[in-house]
Amino acid sequence: MTNIPTDLLRTLVAVVDLRSFTKAAASLGVTQPAVSAQIKRLQFLLGGDLFDRSVQGVSLTPQGELVVSYARRLLSINDQIVHIGDSGPRPELVIRVGTPSEYIASILPGILAQFRERRPDVRFIIRTDVYDPLVRQLRDGDIDLMVGLSMAPPHDARHSRAQEVVWVHSAATRIDRDRPVPMVSYGELCVYHRLAVQALQSVGLDWEDVFTGPSTISLSSAIDAGLGVMAITRRRAEKAGMLVWEDPPLPKLPDLYSGIYVREGGARAIYEQLADDIAAGFYDPAESPPELHAGAATVRKANTAA
């Protein structure tokens, strides 16, 4: 066997997405027995069960999860090939990009504009939220691409890079060892806040949230006013004109990991092209090339991140 019929793969994906053989049959315009027969044939060709029969409902085996992942990519490319010969204009494609940071979002427009020069049929929707909700949206197909920071190295990102995290302060900042460390941040759900708290706890220091703000501008102003200290990536601190505390009386902060993630399904090949463009525009070319996972799947488990 050298080829898998794409109609069998399309049936498999429909069953998984709709969580029902009956609903898949209705969406494909065939009978439920026909869907069952196609799944049976696909399992015969692949030599293994795709669905876990010991679990009620539609549940995939490990082999089934892998097959579905590859099937989505193959069908996406197949559908793009089918439309190459269309004489009319290409249908409009909306790409939804999620990011937990208005800083990253501010970098994106230039990259997206260049991308649209090559793909004038594409338009974009940018969503900002903390990391965990964005991960769920990516899993559910509510966004197509995500840029985010995690506390653990991501194994499911198309591109990833370690980012140095530093403390920032102002000349007016004072740290009293007998009092909690005054913290400035986006809030408890922010990855910077989590990282700072863990670092302080590791050396037995207490902290207090003295200023929580919604934007880099508000936080930078709070830092300049001497309200407290903040953990942030060095690159972002320097871009925002924040004063990095090179030798602070505080614990050294571990790296965070930036990742660019692409969802399964949809126009995946186009999403991957955009992810590559974002990586080229976001990462410093003087550093080592960003890690590329050519076959990386979408996020399956949320790292401890914001």
PASE-987319 format. One record per residue: residue number from 1; residue in one letter; z, x, y of N, C-alpha, C in turn. Coordinates in steps of 0.02 Angstrom, whole numbers, always signed. Layout:
<nodes>
NUM,A,Z,X,Y,Z,X,Y,Z,X,Y
...
</nodes>
This chain:
<nodes>
1,M,+0,+42,-60,+0,+0,+0,+0,+44,+62
2,T,-48,+32,+107,-52,+70,+169,-44,+26,+230
3,N,-48,-40,+223,-43,-85,+281,+2,-145,+265
4,I,+41,-164,+314,+83,-225,+310,+50,-278,+354
5,P,+34,-336,+325,+4,-390,+366,+49,-409,+425
6,T,+21,-409,+484,+62,-424,+543,+87,-496,+543
7,D,+52,-542,+510,+75,-611,+509,+142,-617,+471
8,L,+151,-574,+421,+215,-575,+385,+271,-549,+430
9,L,+257,-497,+468,+307,-469,+513,+323,-518,+569
10,R,+272,-554,+593,+284,-603,+646,+329,-660,+621
11,T,+318,-679,+559,+361,-731,+529,+432,-706,+522
12,L,+441,-645,+500,+507,-616,+493,+544,-616,+560
13,V,+512,-593,+613,+543,-590,+679,+560,-660,+704
14,A,+517,-709,+691,+530,-777,+712,+593,-805,+677
15,V,+600,-791,+613,+658,-814,+575,+722,-783,+604
16,V,+719,-719,+619,+778,-683,+645,+795,-708,+715
17,D,+746,-715,+757,+758,-736,+826,+785,-808,+831
18,L,+758,-852,+789,+777,-922,+792,+834,-939,+744
19,R,+854,-890,+703,+910,-898,+656,+900,-956,+608
20,S,+837,-970,+592,+823,-1028,+549,+752,-1024,+522
21,F,+744,-1036,+456,+678,-1039,+427,+641,-1101,+452
22,T,+677,-1156,+459,+646,-1218,+481,+620,-1213,+553
23,K,+661,-1185,+598,+640,-1178,+668,+583,-1127,+673
24,A,+584,-1075,+632,+530,-1026,+633,+465,-1059,+612
25,A,+468,-1102,+562,+408,-1137,+538,+379,-1181,+594
26,A,+423,-1216,+630,+400,-1259,+684,+368,-1219,+739
27,S,+397,-1161,+756,+370,-1120,+810,+303,-1089,+791
28,L,+294,-1076,+727,+232,-1044,+704,+179,-1094,+684
29,G,+197,-1159,+682,+149,-1211,+664,+133,-1212,+590
30,V,+181,-1194,+548,+171,-1196,+475,+230,-1233,+444
31,T,+228,-1241,+379,+282,-1275,+345,+338,-1226,+327
32,Q,+397,-1254,+315,+454,-1212,+295,+441,-1176,+229
33,P,+411,-1209,+179,+395,-1172,+118,+347,-1114,+129
34,A,+302,-1122,+178,+255,-1068,+193,+292,-1008,+222
35,V,+341,-1021,+265,+382,-967,+292,+419,-931,+237
36,S,+450,-969,+192,+487,-940,+136,+441,-898,+92
37,A,+380,-922,+81,+333,-885,+40,+313,-819,+74
38,Q,+303,-820,+140,+285,-759,+176,+342,-708,+174
39,I,+403,-731,+182,+460,-685,+179,+466,-656,+109
40,K,+455,-698,+58,+459,-674,-11,+405,-622,-24
41,R,+345,-634,+3,+291,-585,-7,+306,-519,+29
42,L,+333,-524,+90,+350,-464,+127,+403,-423,+90
43,Q,+453,-457,+63,+505,-422,+25,+476,-389,-37
44,F,+428,-422,-69,+395,-393,-127,+357,-330,-108
45,L,+321,-333,-51,+282,-275,-30,+327,-216,-12
46,L,+385,-231,+16,+430,-178,+38,+479,-157,-17
47,G,+483,-196,-70,+524,-177,-127,+598,-183,-115
48,G,+620,-232,-77,+691,-241,-64,+706,-304,-26
49,D,+768,-327,-30,+789,-387,+7,+797,-372,+81
50,L,+773,-416,+122,+781,-410,+195,+839,-451,+221
51,F,+857,-504,+183,+912,-548,+204,+970,-542,+155
52,D,+1029,-543,+183,+1090,-538,+143,+1108,-607,+117
53,R,+1098,-617,+53,+1110,-683,+24,+1183,-699,+14
54,S,+1226,-649,+19,+1298,-660,+10,+1331,-689,+73
55,V,+1293,-691,+128,+1319,-715,+192,+1284,-780,+211
56,Q,+1322,-828,+234,+1292,-892,+253,+1249,-884,+316
57,G,+1194,-920,+318,+1150,-917,+376,+1100,-859,+370
58,V,+1070,-842,+426,+1020,-788,+428,+1055,-723,+445
59,S,+1063,-680,+396,+1095,-615,+406,+1054,-561,+371
60,L,+1039,-508,+407,+995,-455,+381,+1034,-403,+341
61,T,+1001,-375,+292,+1027,-316,+258,+1013,-255,+303
62,P,+1043,-197,+289,+1026,-137,+328,+951,-122,+327
63,Q,+919,-132,+270,+846,-122,+268,+811,-173,+311
64,G,+836,-235,+310,+806,-287,+351,+811,-273,+425
65,E,+869,-247,+448,+877,-230,+518,+827,-176,+539
66,L,+816,-127,+496,+768,-74,+511,+697,-101,+514
67,V,+680,-144,+467,+613,-173,+465,+600,-215,+527
68,V,+649,-256,+548,+641,-297,+607,+632,-254,+669
69,S,+670,-200,+674,+664,-155,+731,+594,-128,+737
70,Y,+567,-104,+682,+498,-77,+683,+446,-132,+693
71,A,+461,-191,+664,+413,-246,+670,+404,-268,+742
72,R,+459,-269,+780,+454,-288,+851,+408,-240,+888
73,R,+416,-177,+876,+375,-127,+910,+302,-133,+890
74,L,+290,-142,+825,+221,-147,+801,+187,-209,+829
75,L,+222,-265,+830,+193,-327,+856,+179,-322,+931
76,S,+224,-288,+967,+213,-279,+1039,+149,-240,+1052
77,I,+140,-186,+1015,+79,-145,+1023,+18,-185,+1000
78,N,+24,-222,+945,-31,-263,+920,-54,-312,+973
79,D,-6,-346,+1005,-23,-396,+1055,-57,-365,+1117
80,Q,-35,-305,+1135,-67,-270,+1191,-140,-252,+1174
81,I,-151,-230,+1112,-219,-212,+1090,-264,-274,+1092
82,V,-236,-331,+1069,-275,-392,+1067,-300,-412,+1136
83,H,-260,-399,+1188,-277,-421,+1255,-319,-369,+1294
84,I,-333,-312,+1263,-371,-261,+1299,-440,-286,+1319
85,G,-470,-325,+1276,-538,-349,+1289,-542,-411,+1332
86,D,-486,-436,+1355,-488,-496,+1398,-528,-482,+1461
87,S,-574,-528,+1477,-616,-518,+1536,-580,-534,+1600
88,G,-531,-579,+1597,-494,-598,+1657,-439,-550,+1673
89,P,-403,-563,+1727,-348,-519,+1746,-292,-523,+1694
90,R,-256,-468,+1686,-201,-467,+1639,-146,-515,+1663
91,P,-112,-549,+1616,-58,-594,+1636,-2,-554,+1668
92,E,+32,-587,+1715,+86,-553,+1750,+143,-538,+1703
93,L,+171,-479,+1709,+228,-458,+1668,+287,-445,+1714
94,V,+343,-478,+1700,+405,-468,+1738,+450,-422,+1697
95,I,+471,-367,+1727,+517,-320,+1695,+584,-325,+1729
96,R,+635,-340,+1690,+702,-349,+1717,+743,-285,+1703
97,V,+766,-254,+1756,+802,-190,+1751,+875,-201,+1771
98,G,+921,-179,+1728,+992,-185,+1742,+1023,-118,+1757
99,T,+1067,-116,+1806,+1103,-55,+1824,+1171,-73,+1851
100,P,+1223,-34,+1835,+1290,-48,+1861,+1301,-19,+1931
101,S,+1251,+10,+1961,+1262,+48,+2023,+1209,+32,+2074
102,E,+1231,+16,+2135,+1183,+6,+2189,+1151,+72,+2209
103,Y,+1184,+128,+2191,+1155,+194,+2205,+1092,+204,+2163
104,I,+1097,+190,+2099,+1038,+196,+2056,+985,+146,+2077
105,A,+1008,+85,+2094,+960,+33,+2115,+922,+55,+2178
106,S,+955,+94,+2221,+921,+117,+2282,+868,+169,+2267
107,I,+873,+203,+2211,+823,+253,+2192,+762,+220,+2160
108,L,+773,+163,+2129,+721,+132,+2089,+659,+109,+2127
109,P,+664,+80,+2188,+604,+52,+2220,+545,+100,+2224
110,G,+558,+163,+2242,+503,+210,+2246,+470,+222,+2179
111,I,+510,+227,+2127,+483,+237,+2059,+444,+175,+2037
112,L,+471,+116,+2052,+437,+55,+2032,+372,+45,+2070
113,A,+371,+66,+2133,+309,+61,+2173,+254,+103,+2143
114,Q,+270,+164,+2122,+221,+208,+2091,+197,+179,+2024
115,F,+245,+150,+1987,+227,+120,+1922,+179,+62,+1932
116,R,+191,+22,+1985,+149,-37,+1997,+79,-19,+2021
117,E,+72,+41,+2048,+5,+63,+2066,-39,+68,+2004
118,R,-8,+87,+1948,-45,+92,+1885,-48,+25,+1849
119,R,+3,-17,+1861,+7,-82,+1828,+17,-137,+1880
120,P,-35,-156,+1916,-27,-206,+1970,-8,-275,+1944
121,D,-10,-285,+1879,+9,-349,+1850,+84,-355,+1839
122,V,+121,-302,+1855,+193,-300,+1841,+233,-314,+1905
123,R,+286,-353,+1898,+335,-359,+1952,+404,-350,+1922
124,F,+454,-342,+1964,+520,-320,+1940,+576,-364,+1966
125,I,+628,-370,+1926,+691,-401,+1946,+746,-351,+1931
126,I,+787,-333,+1981,+841,-286,+1972,+907,-324,+1971
127,R,+948,-310,+1922,+1013,-341,+1916,+1067,-287,+1915
128,T,+1121,-298,+1951,+1177,-251,+1950,+1238,-286,+1921
129,D,+1272,-250,+1878,+1333,-276,+1846,+1368,-216,+1815
130,V,+1428,-227,+1789,+1462,-173,+1753,+1429,-164,+1685
131,Y,+1447,-110,+1652,+1410,-87,+1593,+1410,-138,+1536
132,D,+1469,-162,+1516,+1473,-205,+1456,+1430,-268,+1461
133,P,+1433,-306,+1516,+1389,-365,+1521,+1314,-346,+1518
134,L,+1297,-288,+1547,+1227,-267,+1544,+1206,-251,+1472
135,V,+1251,-221,+1433,+1236,-207,+1363,+1222,-272,+1326
136,R,+1263,-322,+1338,+1252,-387,+1304,+1186,-418,+1326
137,Q,+1169,-412,+1390,+1105,-439,+1414,+1046,-403,+1382
138,L,+1053,-338,+1372,+1000,-299,+1340,+992,-320,+1267
139,R,+1048,-329,+1232,+1046,-351,+1162,+1013,-419,+1156
140,D,+1030,-464,+1203,+1006,-533,+1199,+935,-541,+1227
141,G,+907,-488,+1254,+840,-492,+1282,+837,-522,+1351
142,D,+896,-526,+1385,+897,-553,+1453,+875,-501,+1505
143,I,+881,-437,+1488,+851,-384,+1528,+810,-340,+1481
144,D,+762,-304,+1509,+716,-265,+1468,+732,-191,+1467
145,L,+766,-169,+1519,+780,-98,+1526,+846,-90,+1563
146,M,+884,-39,+1546,+950,-31,+1576,+963,+43,+1591
147,V,+992,+56,+1649,+1014,+123,+1667,+1090,+119,+1676
148,G,+1128,+161,+1640,+1200,+156,+1644,+1236,+219,+1626
149,L,+1300,+222,+1643,+1344,+278,+1628,+1393,+259,+1574
150,S,+1402,+303,+1525,+1451,+291,+1471,+1497,+351,+1464
151,M,+1555,+339,+1434,+1603,+392,+1424,+1589,+432,+1361
152,A,+1548,+406,+1316,+1529,+441,+1255,+1454,+454,+1256
153,P,+1431,+508,+1225,+1359,+522,+1223,+1322,+463,+1190
154,P,+1272,+435,+1222,+1236,+379,+1193,+1186,+402,+1140
155,H,+1188,+369,+1082,+1142,+387,+1028,+1083,+339,+1024
156,D,+1082,+289,+1067,+1031,+238,+1063,+992,+232,+1128
157,A,+998,+282,+1172,+961,+283,+1235,+895,+319,+1226
158,R,+845,+298,+1262,+781,+334,+1260,+787,+401,+1295
159,H,+825,+402,+1350,+839,+463,+1386,+914,+466,+1398
160,S,+943,+525,+1396,+1014,+532,+1412,+1026,+601,+1441
161,R,+1079,+606,+1480,+1096,+670,+1512,+1170,+670,+1530
162,A,+1204,+726,+1519,+1274,+733,+1540,+1276,+740,+1615
163,Q,+1327,+709,+1646,+1335,+711,+1719,+1406,+736,+1735
164,E,+1410,+788,+1776,+1475,+815,+1797,+1510,+766,+1842
165,V,+1575,+755,+1829,+1615,+709,+1870,+1668,+750,+1908
166,V,+1676,+734,+1972,+1722,+772,+2015,+1768,+724,+2052
167,W,+1821,+753,+2081,+1863,+716,+2128,+1836,+725,+2198
168,V,+1836,+672,+2237,+1817,+677,+2308,+1877,+656,+2349
169,H,+1881,+683,+2410,+1938,+670,+2454,+1915,+682,+2526
170,S,+1963,+682,+2573,+1949,+701,+2642,+2002,+750,+2664
171,A,+1992,+779,+2723,+2041,+826,+2749,+2108,+792,+2761
172,A,+2108,+726,+2768,+2170,+689,+2780,+2206,+669,+2716
173,T,+2175,+681,+2659,+2205,+660,+2596,+2266,+702,+2579
174,R,+2319,+669,+2558,+2379,+703,+2536,+2401,+677,+2468
175,I,+2417,+723,+2422,+2441,+704,+2356,+2514,+723,+2351
176,D,+2557,+673,+2342,+2629,+684,+2335,+2644,+679,+2260
177,R,+2667,+734,+2231,+2678,+736,+2159,+2734,+687,+2138
178,D,+2774,+665,+2185,+2828,+619,+2168,+2807,+546,+2174
179,R,+2744,+535,+2193,+2720,+467,+2201,+2655,+458,+2162
180,P,+2637,+396,+2146,+2574,+384,+2110,+2514,+411,+2150
181,V,+2464,+435,+2114,+2403,+460,+2146,+2365,+400,+2176
182,P,+2350,+401,+2241,+2313,+345,+2271,+2240,+346,+2251
183,M,+2217,+291,+2223,+2150,+287,+2194,+2105,+241,+2235
184,V,+2044,+264,+2246,+1990,+225,+2276,+1936,+215,+2222
185,S,+1912,+155,+2213,+1862,+144,+2160,+1827,+77,+2168
186,Y,+1780,+65,+2122,+1745,+1,+2119,+1789,-52,+2084
187,G,+1842,-31,+2051,+1884,-77,+2014,+1896,-54,+1943
188,E,+1940,-89,+1909,+1962,-68,+1842,+1906,-67,+1791
189,L,+1854,-108,+1800,+1800,-110,+1751,+1750,-53,+1760
190,C,+1756,-17,+1815,+1709,+37,+1830,+1723,+98,+1785
191,V,+1671,+130,+1761,+1679,+188,+1717,+1714,+245,+1752
192,Y,+1703,+253,+1818,+1738,+306,+1855,+1814,+294,+1855
193,H,+1833,+232,+1865,+1904,+215,+1866,+1935,+228,+1797
194,R,+1901,+208,+1745,+1926,+219,+1677,+1935,+293,+1662
195,L,+1885,+332,+1681,+1887,+404,+1669,+1945,+436,+1707
196,A,+1953,+417,+1770,+2007,+446,+1811,+2075,+428,+1783
197,V,+2084,+365,+1763,+2148,+344,+1736,+2165,+382,+1672
198,Q,+2116,+390,+1628,+2128,+428,+1566,+2148,+500,+1581
199,A,+2114,+530,+1630,+2129,+600,+1648,+2199,+606,+1676
200,L,+2219,+560,+1720,+2285,+562,+1749,+2339,+550,+1696
201,Q,+2327,+502,+1652,+2375,+488,+1599,+2384,+547,+1553
202,S,+2330,+585,+1541,+2333,+641,+1495,+2381,+696,+1518
203,V,+2396,+698,+1584,+2443,+749,+1610,+2507,+716,+1637
204,G,+2516,+652,+1620,+2577,+618,+1638,+2583,+596,+1710
205,L,+2526,+588,+1745,+2527,+566,+1814,+2516,+491,+1819
206,D,+2552,+459,+1863,+2542,+388,+1876,+2492,+380,+1933
207,W,+2467,+320,+1943,+2418,+308,+1995,+2428,+238,+2023
208,E,+2398,+225,+2081,+2397,+158,+2110,+2330,+147,+2143
209,D,+2304,+86,+2136,+2241,+68,+2167,+2254,+48,+2239
210,V,+2234,+91,+2286,+2247,+77,+2357,+2187,+46,+2391
211,F,+2127,+55,+2362,+2068,+25,+2393,+2016,+14,+2339
212,T,+1993,-48,+2334,+1939,-67,+2288,+1882,-95,+2329
213,G,+1823,-65,+2322,+1766,-86,+2363,+1704,-101,+2323
214,P,+1656,-137,+2353,+1596,-158,+2316,+1537,-111,+2321
215,S,+1541,-60,+2365,+1482,-19,+2377,+1502,+53,+2391
216,T,+1454,+98,+2385,+1466,+168,+2399,+1485,+178,+2472
217,I,+1455,+140,+2517,+1471,+147,+2588,+1544,+131,+2602
218,S,+1568,+75,+2573,+1638,+56,+2585,+1686,+106,+2554
219,L,+1669,+132,+2495,+1713,+180,+2462,+1713,+247,+2499
220,S,+1655,+267,+2523,+1650,+330,+2560,+1692,+326,+2624
221,S,+1691,+267,+2657,+1730,+258,+2718,+1804,+261,+2703
222,A,+1824,+232,+2646,+1895,+234,+2626,+1917,+305,+2612
223,I,+1874,+343,+2580,+1890,+414,+2565,+1896,+453,+2631
224,D,+1848,+443,+2676,+1850,+479,+2740,+1913,+463,+2780
225,A,+1937,+402,+2773,+1997,+381,+2810,+2061,+409,+2780
226,G,+2055,+442,+2722,+2113,+472,+2690,+2154,+424,+2649
227,L,+2124,+367,+2628,+2161,+318,+2589,+2178,+343,+2519
228,G,+2136,+387,+2492,+2150,+411,+2425,+2094,+454,+2398
229,V,+2095,+464,+2333,+2044,+505,+2299,+2002,+460,+2254
230,M,+1946,+487,+2233,+1901,+448,+2190,+1865,+495,+2142
231,A,+1854,+471,+2081,+1813,+507,+2032,+1741,+481,+2037
232,I,+1693,+528,+2038,+1623,+510,+2045,+1581,+569,+2022
233,T,+1519,+557,+2003,+1477,+613,+1982,+1463,+657,+2042
234,R,+1457,+722,+2029,+1445,+769,+2084,+1380,+752,+2119
235,R,+1330,+735,+2082,+1265,+720,+2113,+1270,+662,+2161
236,R,+1306,+610,+2140,+1312,+552,+2182,+1355,+566,+2243
237,A,+1408,+605,+2233,+1451,+624,+2289,+1412,+662,+2342
238,E,+1372,+709,+2320,+1333,+749,+2368,+1281,+707,+2403
239,K,+1250,+661,+2368,+1200,+617,+2399,+1233,+572,+2452
240,A,+1295,+552,+2439,+1330,+507,+2485,+1368,+545,+2540
241,G,+1365,+612,+2538,+1399,+652,+2589,+1475,+653,+2581
242,M,+1499,+641,+2520,+1571,+643,+2507,+1594,+715,+2498
243,L,+1656,+728,+2516,+1683,+796,+2511,+1712,+806,+2441
244,V,+1681,+852,+2402,+1704,+866,+2334,+1767,+910,+2338
245,W,+1818,+891,+2301,+1879,+931,+2298,+1870,+981,+2241
246,E,+1853,+1043,+2259,+1835,+1093,+2208,+1896,+1118,+2169
247,D,+1954,+1120,+2200,+2013,+1145,+2165,+2072,+1098,+2177
248,P,+2068,+1037,+2152,+2119,+987,+2168,+2182,+996,+2125
249,P,+2237,+970,+2148,+2299,+970,+2108,+2298,+912,+2059
250,L,+2242,+901,+2029,+2230,+845,+1983,+2195,+870,+1921
251,P,+2198,+834,+1866,+2166,+858,+1804,+2090,+859,+1811
252,K,+2060,+907,+1776,+1987,+911,+1775,+1958,+850,+1739
253,L,+1905,+824,+1766,+1874,+764,+1739,+1819,+781,+1689
254,P,+1817,+748,+1632,+1762,+760,+1583,+1697,+731,+1608
255,D,+1643,+752,+1577,+1577,+727,+1595,+1569,+653,+1576
256,L,+1526,+620,+1613,+1499,+555,+1592,+1428,+566,+1568
257,Y,+1399,+514,+1538,+1332,+520,+1510,+1288,+464,+1537
258,S,+1237,+483,+1573,+1189,+433,+1597,+1139,+419,+1541
259,G,+1119,+357,+1536,+1071,+337,+1484,+1022,+287,+1511
260,I,+961,+290,+1485,+909,+242,+1501,+891,+208,+1435
261,Y,+902,+143,+1432,+896,+105,+1370,+838,+55,+1375
262,V,+804,+43,+1319,+749,-4,+1316,+763,-55,+1261
263,R,+753,-118,+1276,+766,-170,+1225,+711,-172,+1173
264,E,+729,-201,+1116,+679,-213,+1064,+636,-273,+1084
265,G,+575,-275,+1058,+532,-332,+1070,+500,-331,+1138
266,G,+467,-387,+1155,+432,-391,+1219,+377,-340,+1224
267,A,+361,-320,+1286,+310,-269,+1298,+342,-200,+1294
268,R,+368,-183,+1236,+409,-123,+1229,+373,-60,+1251
269,A,+309,-54,+1234,+272,+6,+1253,+272,+15,+1329
270,I,+266,-40,+1366,+267,-36,+1439,+338,-20,+1464
271,Y,+388,-50,+1433,+457,-35,+1452,+471,+40,+1443
272,E,+446,+67,+1389,+458,+138,+1375,+423,+182,+1428
273,Q,+364,+162,+1449,+329,+200,+1501,+370,+200,+1565
274,L,+398,+142,+1583,+439,+137,+1643,+503,+178,+1635
275,A,+533,+176,+1576,+594,+216,+1564,+579,+290,+1573
276,D,+521,+313,+1550,+502,+383,+1559,+492,+400,+1632
277,D,+463,+354,+1670,+454,+365,+1742,+522,+368,+1778
278,I,+567,+324,+1759,+634,+324,+1790,+670,+389,+1775
279,A,+664,+413,+1713,+696,+476,+1694,+667,+533,+1735
280,A,+601,+534,+1743,+570,+588,+1781,+591,+587,+1854
281,G,+603,+527,+1882,+623,+521,+1952,+697,+528,+1963
282,F,+737,+512,+1912,+809,+512,+1920,+842,+578,+1904
283,Y,+817,+611,+1851,+848,+673,+1830,+820,+732,+1869
284,D,+862,+782,+1881,+843,+841,+1918,+796,+883,+1876
285,P,+734,+895,+1900,+686,+934,+1861,+708,+1006,+1849
286,A,+756,+1030,+1889,+780,+1098,+1880,+824,+1104,+1819
287,E,+852,+1047,+1796,+893,+1047,+1737,+849,+1044,+1675
288,S,+881,+1049,+1618,+843,+1045,+1555,+813,+976,+1550
289,P,+755,+969,+1516,+722,+904,+1512,+768,+852,+1481
290,P,+763,+789,+1504,+805,+737,+1475,+788,+727,+1402
291,E,+840,+710,+1363,+832,+699,+1292,+789,+637,+1281
292,L,+740,+642,+1236,+696,+586,+1222,+704,+565,+1150
293,H,+722,+502,+1140,+728,+475,+1073,+666,+430,+1064
294,A,+613,+457,+1036,+551,+419,+1033,+558,+355,+993
295,G,+602,+354,+944,+609,+294,+904,+675,+260,+916
296,A,+706,+272,+972,+773,+246,+985,+772,+170,+988
297,A,+822,+140,+956,+828,+68,+957,+869,+48,+1018
298,T,+873,-16,+1029,+913,-39,+1085,+987,-31,+1070
299,V,+1028,-45,+1119,+1100,-34,+1110,+1125,-79,+1054
300,R,+1160,-51,+1007,+1188,-90,+952,+1263,-96,+957
301,K,+1295,-43,+984,+1367,-45,+994,+1381,-20,+1064
302,A,+1422,-55,+1100,+1437,-35,+1169,+1485,+24,+1167
303,N,+1465,+77,+1202,+1510,+133,+1209,+1566,+113,+1257
304,T,+1621,+149,+1256,+1675,+136,+1303,+1651,+157,+1371
305,A,+1630,+108,+1411,+1599,+123,+1474,+1607,+65,+1521
306,A,+1583,+77,+1584,+1586,+21,+1630,+1517,+5,+1653
</nodes>
